[in-house]
Amino acid sequence: MLELRPNCECCDRDLPPGATDAMICSFECTFCADCVAGPLGGACPNCGGGFVARPIRPAKLLSKYPPSAVRVFKPEGCADRAA
């Protein structure tokens, strides 16, 4: 089951389950579209892979299959890419 992480690992922007600008890599690292297009240059700073749009879980299933509440924030990965 996809984890649906609650924030961008780069800028810590909130990415709720219905966010249309949430992007993930194959390891479910989660970033906002602005960071993917900007400082990350389209490559995950954790694994080097590419990104796809994160699917939106239907609202009616969120109570049965809730999103993660664990925030992952690694701004140093973005700083390394931007340099």
C-alpha positions, 0 to 999 in steps of 0.5 A: 500500500502506498504510504502517502507521506504528508510533506515535501522532503525538500521544502517541508510543504504540506502535501495532503492526500489529495494534493495534485502536485505531489511527486514520488520516486519508486521508493516513495520518496515524496516531493512537491512538483516545484522542488522536483522541477527546481532544485532537484532537476527531476532526480531523487536526491535519495536514490537518483531515480525519476519521479511520477505524480503521486496517485490520489487515494479516494477520500472514501478510503482514507479512514480505512487506509489512512495516509502516513503522519510521519514527516520526512524532511531532508533539506540537505539533499536539496541543497546538495542538488542545487549546488 
